[in-house]
Amino acid sequence: MADALSVIPTAVLRNLSDKLYEKRKNAAQEIEEIVKQLAMAGDHDKITTMINLLTNEFTSSPQANHRKGGLIGLAAATVETISKP
């Protein structure tokens, strides 16, 4: 998890769990850009670590905004990794 925290800025993680949808959406867009950069660099281990962080820490959270942020973050990461040829 420490590796994912070094890849995703703390502000993005905080916004991902914000109660406002716009902040969560902006954080997901930043995650999409990070995943795009990592995919182009071929660093698939960090992408996997990010997905594990979103799955374990966000989507499994008892707090609704954390779960929503985790899902939108996973969607952003997935769209970027799938769209790469």
MODELLER restraints for C-alpha pairs under 7 A, 6 or more apart:
rsr = mdl.restraints
at = mdl.atoms
rsr.add(forms.Gaussian(group=physical.xy_distance, feature=features.Distance(at['CA:1:A'], at['CA:49:A']), mean=6.76, stdev=0.5))
rsr.add(forms.Gaussian(group=physical.xy_distance, feature=features.Distance(at['CA:1:A'], at['CA:53:A']), mean=6.23, stdev=0.5))
rsr.add(forms.Gaussian(group=physical.xy_distance, feature=features.Distance(at['CA:4:A'], at['CA:46:A']), mean=6.60, stdev=0.5))
rsr.add(forms.Gaussian(group=physical.xy_distance, feature=features.Distance(at['CA:4:A'], at['CA:49:A']), mean=5.65, stdev=0.5))
rsr.add(forms.Gaussian(group=physical.xy_distance, feature=features.Distance(at['CA:4:A'], at['CA:50:A']), mean=5.10, stdev=0.5))
rsr.add(forms.Gaussian(group=physical.xy_distance, feature=features.Distance(at['CA:4:A'], at['CA:53:A']), mean=6.81, stdev=0.5))
rsr.add(forms.Gaussian(group=physical.xy_distance, feature=features.Distance(at['CA:12:A'], at['CA:27:A']), mean=5.12, stdev=0.5))
rsr.add(forms.Gaussian(group=physical.xy_distance, feature=features.Distance(at['CA:15:A'], at['CA:23:A']), mean=5.42, stdev=0.5))
rsr.add(forms.Gaussian(group=physical.xy_distance, feature=features.Distance(at['CA:15:A'], at['CA:24:A']), mean=5.50, stdev=0.5))
rsr.add(forms.Gaussian(group=physical.xy_distance, feature=features.Distance(at['CA:15:A'], at['CA:27:A']), mean=5.82, stdev=0.5))
rsr.add(forms.Gaussian(group=physical.xy_distance, feature=features.Distance(at['CA:16:A'], at['CA:23:A']), mean=6.80, stdev=0.5))
rsr.add(forms.Gaussian(group=physical.xy_distance, feature=features.Distance(at['CA:16:A'], at['CA:24:A']), mean=4.41, stdev=0.5))
rsr.add(forms.Gaussian(group=physical.xy_distance, feature=features.Distance(at['CA:16:A'], at['CA:27:A']), mean=5.38, stdev=0.5))
rsr.add(forms.Gaussian(group=physical.xy_distance, feature=features.Distance(at['CA:16:A'], at['CA:28:A']), mean=6.90, stdev=0.5))
rsr.add(forms.Gaussian(group=physical.xy_distance, feature=features.Distance(at['CA:16:A'], at['CA:69:A']), mean=4.72, stdev=0.5))
rsr.add(forms.Gaussian(group=physical.xy_distance, feature=features.Distance(at['CA:17:A'], at['CA:24:A']), mean=6.49, stdev=0.5))
rsr.add(forms.Gaussian(group=physical.xy_distance, feature=features.Distance(at['CA:17:A'], at['CA:65:A']), mean=5.26, stdev=0.5))
rsr.add(forms.Gaussian(group=physical.xy_distance, feature=features.Distance(at['CA:17:A'], at['CA:66:A']), mean=4.50, stdev=0.5))
rsr.add(forms.Gaussian(group=physical.xy_distance, feature=features.Distance(at['CA:17:A'], at['CA:69:A']), mean=5.17, stdev=0.5))
rsr.add(forms.Gaussian(group=physical.xy_distance, feature=features.Distance(at['CA:18:A'], at['CA:24:A']), mean=6.12, stdev=0.5))
rsr.add(forms.Gaussian(group=physical.xy_distance, feature=features.Distance(at['CA:18:A'], at['CA:65:A']), mean=6.35, stdev=0.5))
rsr.add(forms.Gaussian(group=physical.xy_distance, feature=features.Distance(at['CA:19:A'], at['CA:65:A']), mean=5.80, stdev=0.5))
rsr.add(forms.Gaussian(group=physical.xy_distance, feature=features.Distance(at['CA:24:A'], at['CA:69:A']), mean=5.78, stdev=0.5))
rsr.add(forms.Gaussian(group=physical.xy_distance, feature=features.Distance(at['CA:28:A'], at['CA:72:A']), mean=6.14, stdev=0.5))
rsr.add(forms.Gaussian(group=physical.xy_distance, feature=features.Distance(at['CA:28:A'], at['CA:73:A']), mean=4.77, stdev=0.5))
rsr.add(forms.Gaussian(group=physical.xy_distance, feature=features.Distance(at['CA:28:A'], at['CA:76:A']), mean=5.78, stdev=0.5))
rsr.add(forms.Gaussian(group=physical.xy_distance, feature=features.Distance(at['CA:29:A'], at['CA:76:A']), mean=6.68, stdev=0.5))
rsr.add(forms.Gaussian(group=physical.xy_distance, feature=features.Distance(at['CA:31:A'], at['CA:73:A']), mean=6.58, stdev=0.5))
rsr.add(forms.Gaussian(group=physical.xy_distance, feature=features.Distance(at['CA:31:A'], at['CA:76:A']), mean=6.66, stdev=0.5))
rsr.add(forms.Gaussian(group=physical.xy_distance, feature=features.Distance(at['CA:31:A'], at['CA:77:A']), mean=6.55, stdev=0.5))
rsr.add(forms.Gaussian(group=physical.xy_distance, feature=features.Distance(at['CA:32:A'], at['CA:76:A']), mean=5.07, stdev=0.5))
rsr.add(forms.Gaussian(group=physical.xy_distance, feature=features.Distance(at['CA:32:A'], at['CA:77:A']), mean=5.33, stdev=0.5))
rsr.add(forms.Gaussian(group=physical.xy_distance, feature=features.Distance(at['CA:32:A'], at['CA:80:A']), mean=6.16, stdev=0.5))
rsr.add(forms.Gaussian(group=physical.xy_distance, feature=features.Distance(at['CA:35:A'], at['CA:47:A']), mean=6.34, stdev=0.5))
rsr.add(forms.Gaussian(group=physical.xy_distance, feature=features.Distance(at['CA:35:A'], at['CA:77:A']), mean=6.04, stdev=0.5))
rsr.add(forms.Gaussian(group=physical.xy_distance, feature=features.Distance(at['CA:35:A'], at['CA:80:A']), mean=6.71, stdev=0.5))
rsr.add(forms.Gaussian(group=physical.xy_distance, feature=features.Distance(at['CA:36:A'], at['CA:80:A']), mean=6.14, stdev=0.5))
rsr.add(forms.Gaussian(group=physical.xy_distance, feature=features.Distance(at['CA:38:A'], at['CA:44:A']), mean=6.96, stdev=0.5))
rsr.add(forms.Gaussian(group=physical.xy_distance, feature=features.Distance(at['CA:38:A'], at['CA:47:A']), mean=6.84, stdev=0.5))
rsr.add(forms.Gaussian(group=physical.xy_distance, feature=features.Distance(at['CA:51:A'], at['CA:74:A']), mean=6.54, stdev=0.5))
rsr.add(forms.Gaussian(group=physical.xy_distance, feature=features.Distance(at['CA:54:A'], at['CA:70:A']), mean=5.19, stdev=0.5))
rsr.add(forms.Gaussian(group=physical.xy_distance, feature=features.Distance(at['CA:54:A'], at['CA:73:A']), mean=6.95, stdev=0.5))
rsr.add(forms.Gaussian(group=physical.xy_distance, feature=features.Distance(at['CA:54:A'], at['CA:74:A']), mean=6.58, stdev=0.5))
rsr.add(forms.Gaussian(group=physical.xy_distance, feature=features.Distance(at['CA:55:A'], at['CA:70:A']), mean=6.64, stdev=0.5))
rsr.add(forms.Gaussian(group=physical.xy_distance, feature=features.Distance(at['CA:58:A'], at['CA:66:A']), mean=5.05, stdev=0.5))
rsr.add(forms.Gaussian(group=physical.xy_distance, feature=features.Distance(at['CA:58:A'], at['CA:67:A']), mean=5.19, stdev=0.5))
rsr.add(forms.Gaussian(group=physical.xy_distance, feature=features.Distance(at['CA:58:A'], at['CA:69:A']), mean=6.90, stdev=0.5))
rsr.add(forms.Gaussian(group=physical.xy_distance, feature=features.Distance(at['CA:58:A'], at['CA:70:A']), mean=4.67, stdev=0.5))
rsr.add(forms.Gaussian(group=physical.xy_distance, feature=features.Distance(at['CA:59:A'], at['CA:66:A']), mean=6.63, stdev=0.5))
rsr.add(forms.Gaussian(group=physical.xy_distance, feature=features.Distance(at['CA:59:A'], at['CA:67:A']), mean=4.20, stdev=0.5))
rsr.add(forms.Gaussian(group=physical.xy_distance, feature=features.Distance(at['CA:59:A'], at['CA:70:A']), mean=4.98, stdev=0.5))
rsr.add(forms.Gaussian(group=physical.xy_distance, feature=features.Distance(at['CA:59:A'], at['CA:71:A']), mean=6.38, stdev=0.5))
rsr.add(forms.Gaussian(group=physical.xy_distance, feature=features.Distance(at['CA:60:A'], at['CA:67:A']), mean=6.63, stdev=0.5))
rsr.add(forms.Gaussian(group=physical.xy_distance, feature=features.Distance(at['CA:61:A'], at['CA:67:A']), mean=5.94, stdev=0.5))
